[in-house]
Amino acid sequence: MIDPVLAPTVTGVNPNSGVNNVTTNVVITGTNFSNVTAVKIGTFDVSSYTVVNSTTINAVIQAGLAPGTYHITVKNSAGTSAAGSASQFTVVGAVLAPTVTGVNPNSGVNNVTTNVVIT
């Protein structure tokens, strides 16, 4: 007897957050990860994925996603996993280093306190 293919379920995503200016490697856990045809974050395909076994998928979340909370879904020939709290992945905006464009005044006397404005 051949076991029927069942729709996948996602029970966890680790890590469950990442920064939007770099790729993030995640491990997706769940059930029925056989005959997988797609792994998505929201409506976007993940950069790549590897089905390790029927309960584990390694995936790469691409850089460039807008900050927000997305659901990771897995699709196989029997259906697509439902969105739920276990499938959430939060993308946060990158904190960029500040850029200094000016210092005013740009000089001072070494024995006097000088107030400066940094822009």
Salt bridges, closest charged atoms under 4 A:
ASP45 OD1 - LYS40 NZ 2.76
